């Protein structure tokens, strides 16, 4: 892999467990009939990202610009670090995060350093600034601090929502806009050396007069494949009707490690998607081991693609319309040829085939839980907007466990698993369940 290995039963060091975002804890013991293991103290600020675990430390970051290291055994605070002053929501042109915007994305842990990386929105000199901060895993001590706003960007219009990932010694993440797509912004993918240094960037909707094309994916991380190439899905752009030119938005994009675009796919009706806020990039690309990709967005259409040939505009192998009941948001979980999609109205299980190309619907859970799912202990785990952690039967989608956890801060909370525990983020604390 281009990033650090993860996804064991003892570590969960990046969004959905590994560089491919598979969401699978391989080798995890059975996790049926779990009970409450611990609740963390109430934390300072709302939790939007996924908990991470490395070397018995649970790492979470909040919208108050505070990063915590919790004990995986008890949930008690081992260290906490305030990164700076979060940005008051009223200073941003729009958005749905309040009262402050601090760390919105899921951090990433490099176990080899060992270091936690986060991107914080901070008030610096009376204006917002996004900073990449590296902290010692065991101490929370700040080891790196660097401004990482893309060149020429209007910072208040940018939201750093997509989770961070690692690629050959670099931290990789994306930018989109605030909820409401106000003001003028461009989507970006940014890569920064782990020791700090010059930014490498890829800009969406780059031509003069174009805008938007968010890289946010419902909080999921860019996908890093075995060659170190980076895969993202991007949102709708500003070009719609009449479509004078294709603006690079509403697409699945493969980038080199140096962020050069290698290939892309966009639906034939990309201009209609743009005109109706139906961004393809509300979820992350789902990569299968046989070379297939599935991408689904707000249009409620799932596209089956080839990793070797995305095919440009209209290059899908096949498509399946009318899926989800509402759009998918966030990362999926993948087991063999089956994927569990984070449809807001309820997790949807699909099975794909390349020969002949097909997308089959297996089930959609009747629980209504649509948070980005993971697979651990033979079950599919997902968090509902109503504040319940569900364990679903992977064959039917029926609930095996229904565990109330309390209010959540955002529409796309996702659990993690490590050390025999399932970790669920609520609005302001982490709750752990185990055998």
N, C-alpha and C positions, 0 to 999 in steps of 0.2 A: 504494500500500500504506500501511497505517497505520504499519508499522515501516520501518526502514532497508532499502534495496535491498541484495541480496546474491546470491550464487550464481554470480558470474562465475568465469572461470578463474583470477583473481588473488586473490580474496577469498572467504572462507567464514566470515562473521562471526557466525552464529547457528546454533542447532541445525538440522540438515538444510538449511542453506543460505539459506533465505528465510523471510519471515513466514508463508507458507502451509505451511512444513515440507515442501515438495515433494521435497526430497532429490535434486534434479537440478542438475547443473553444466552449464548451457547453453553450447554452443560449445566445450566442452573437446575438446582434440585426442584422437586415438586413444590408448588406453592399454593395448593388448595388448603382450605380451612385455616387461613391465616388469621392472626389476631393482632390487635394494636400492640406494637413494640415500644414506641415512644412518640411524644410530640415535642418538637423544639419549642423554646421560648418564642413569644411573639417578637418578630423581627422589625427593624426600623425600615419601613417602606414596603411597597407591594412587590410580589414576586411574579415576574412574567416569564422567566426562563425555566429550564429543566434543571433539577438538582443533578450535580455531578459527584462522583465518588472516586477517590484514589487514596490508597494507603490508609484506610480507616478514617478518612476525613471527607465529610460531605460539604461541598462548596455550593453556595447560592449567592446571588447578587440581587440588589433591590433598586427600586426607582428612587430611593433616597441616596444613591451612590455609596451604598455600604456593601462590602463583600464579607461573608461569614465563612469560617471554617468550623463545622460542627462535628461532634463525635458521632461516628456511625453506630456506636454501641448504645449511647444514651440520648443523643440529640442535643446535648449541652454545648454551649459555645466554647470552643477552644481558642479561637481568635476572631476578631472583627476589625476591619479597616475601613475607615471613611476616606473615600478617594478625593472628594472635593464637594463643592456646593452644587446640588442638582439644579436643573433649569426650571423655574416656575412655569407651569403650563401656559399661563397668560402671556408669556413672552413669545410663544410660538404662534404662527399664523392660523393654525387649526390643530385638531387632534382629539383623541379620546382618552388620554392618560392624564390623570390628575391626582394630587395637586402639583406634583413635580415629575419631570422626566430625568431619569438617571441612567441606570443600566437596564435596558429593555431586553437585550438578547441573552442567549445562553452562553456563558464563558466556555473556554476550552482549557484542558490541563495537559501539559507536556510532562509526562512522568520521568523522562530522561533528564530534565533540567534540575529539579522538579519545580514547575512554575505554573501558576494560573494566569491566564490572559483574559482580560475583559475590555470592552469598549464602553466608556462612560460619557454621557452628555453632561458637561460641566459648565458652570458659569465662570468664565475667565475674563477678567478685565471688563466686566459689564456686558458680555455677549456670550452666546452659547458656543461651545467648542467640543468636538468629539476627541477623546483622548484614549489611546491604547495604553493600558496599564498592566504591567506584569507584577505578580505578587508571589513571594515564596510560599509554597504549598503548606509547609509546616508552621510558618510563623505569621503569614499575612503581611510581611514586610514588603514595601514597594521596591521592586528591582528595576522597573522600567516605566517611564512615562513619556509619551510622545503624541503630539497632535497628529490626527489622521484624517482630517477633512480633505476631500479631494480638491485639487487645485481649481480655484474659481467658483467653487460651489457656494450657494447661499445656505449656510449652516442651519438657520432656524427651520428651513423647509425640509431638512433631511431627518429621517428616523432610522437609526441603526437597529433594525428588528431581527434580521437573519442571524442565526447562531454563528459562532466562530468555529473554524476548523483549522487543521494544520496540514501543510504540504511541504515536505522536504525542508524543514527549518524555517518556514514562514507561517505567519498567521494570516488567514484568509477570511473575509467577511463581506457582507453586502450592505448597501444603503437603498432605501426607498423613501417615500414621502410619509408625512403624517396622515392619519385617517382623515379623509375628505379630499386628498390630493390637491390641497390649496397651494397658492403661490406657484413658483416655477422651480422645478427640480429635475434632475436626471437620476436614473438608476445607475449604480456603480457596483463593481466588484473591486475590492482593494486587497493587496497583498503586501505584508510588511515583514522584514526579517525579525525573528524572535528576539534578537539582541538590539533591535531598533535600527533605523536607517531609512533609506529612500523608499517612498511609496511606489508600487507598481499598480496601475489602475486600468480598468476597462470601463468605458462609458457607454450607456445605453441611450438611444435617441440623441445621438451626437450632432447630427446636422443642424445648422443654424436655424433657429425658429422652432425646432422640435423640443419636446420635454416629456417627462414622466418615464415609463418603463421601469417601474420599481423592482428592485431585487430584495424581496422580503419573504416570500414563500411561507407565510403563516408562522414565521419564527424558526423554520428549519434551516439547517446549515447547507452551504454549497457542498456538493458531492465531490469527493476526490477518489478517482479510480486507481487501479494498480499501476498505471503509467504516470500517475501524478497529474493527469489532466483534470480539469475542474468543470463540473456540470451545474448549471443553474437554470431556473425558469424565471422569466421576467413578465411583469405586468403590462397592462394596456398603456399605449402611448397617446400622444396628442393628435397624430394624423388619423383622420377618419374619412369623412365624405366631403368632397370627392377625394379619393386617395391619390394624391399627386405622386407619391413615392412611398416605398416601404421604409419605415423608420427604424427597424430593428427591434421593435417591441413585440409583446404578446408571443413569446417564443421560448423554445428550449435551446440553450446554447452550450456548446462544448468549447472550452478555452484551454489553451496550453498552460503549463505551470507559470509561464511568463505573461499570462493573460492576453494572448493573441487569439482572436476568434478562429477556430478551426472549422466549424460547421454549425448550422442552425436548422431548426424546424419552426414554421409558423403555420397556423391554420389558413386555409384559403379565405376564410371570412374574418381575417385579422382586423380589417378596418371596421367591421360591424362590432367586433369585440371591443375595439377601442372606443367606439361611439357610445357603447352601453355599459362601460365599466365592467366588462366580463374578462378580467385579466386571466390569462392562462397560468400565470405564475403565482396563484394563491396557494399552491402546494409545491413541494419539491419533486424533481424527476425521480421515478422509481426505476432503478437499474437492476436487471435480472442477470444471473450468471450465464444465461444462454445468448446474451447479446441483445436482448429486447429492452425496450424502455416503455413505460406507461407514463403519460402526463395528462392530468386532469385539472381543470380550472373552473372558474365561475360559470362558464357556459354550460356546465353539466354534461360535457362531452369528454370521454376518455380516448386518447389517441395512442395507438400502438406504433412504436417507432423502432428503427434499427440503430443500435449504437454505432455501427460501422458506416451508416449512410442516413443521416437525418433527413436529407432530401429537400431542404429549403421550404419554400411556401408550398403547402399542399402535399408534403412528402410522406404522409403517414402510410403505414402498411394497411391499417384498417382503423375504424373508430367505432365507439359505442356511445350513442346519444341517450339523453334522459337519465343519466345515472345520479345517484346520491339523494335526490330530493332537495338538496341545497348544496352549495359548493364545498369542495374539499379544502381544508386549510391546515398546513403544517406538513410534517413528515409522515410517511407510511412505514409499515413493517413488512418485510419480505421473507418468505420461507419457500424455497424452491421456485415453483411457477405460480405460487399464490401470493397475493399482496392484500394487505388490509389498509384501506384508504380512509383518511380522516374526514369523512363527510360530516358536515356540521349536524345533520339530522340523524346521524347514527353511522358507526363504522360499517364500511362496505367491504366484503370479501370478494375478490375477483381471481380468476385463473386465466393465464394467457397461454397462447400457442403461437409459434412462428410458422408452423407448417400444418395446415393452412393458417394464415394470420387470423387470430380471433381473440376476443375478450369475453369470457363467460362470467356472468354474475352468479355467485354461490349463495350469498345471503347478505342481508342488511340487518343489523341488530335491532331488536324491538325495544331495547332499553332507551334508545334515543341518545346514548352517549357517543359523541363524535370527536372527542379530543384525540390528538395524534397518538395512535396506539403503539405499544411495544409488545413483544412476545417473550415470555419468561415462564419457566416451569410448566411448559405445555399449555399455557393459557394466553389469551390476548387481553392486555390490560389497557384501560382507557378511562379518562376522567370526563365527567359530564359538566356542563355549565351550571347545573343545579348543585354541584358540590358532592358528587359521589364518585368513588373509585370502583370501577367494575372489572371483574375478571370474566371474560367471555369464553365459551366453548368454541374452539377454533373450527369445529365442523359445522356448527349451527348458528353461532352468534348469540345463543341464549346465555343468560347471566348465571354464573356459578357462584360468584361473590358479588355482594352489593354493600360497599363500606362507606358510610357517610363520613366526609372529611371537613365539611363546612364550606363557606363561600370561597370562590376562586376569583382572581383579579382580572382574568382575561378570557377570551373565547377559546384559546388553543393551549390549555395546560397539558403537559405530557409527563407521565411518571418516568422513573428510572428504577433500575434493579442492580443490587450489589450486595455481597456478603449475606445472601439469603434473605434480603429485605426488599420490599417494594416501597419506594419513596415517592410520596405524592406532595406536590406543592399546593398550598392553599393561598389565599390572598396575602397572608403575612406570616406563615410558618410552614415547616415541613413536618409531615406525618409519616411514620414508618410502620409497615406491617410485615410480620414474619410468622414462621411456623411456631 
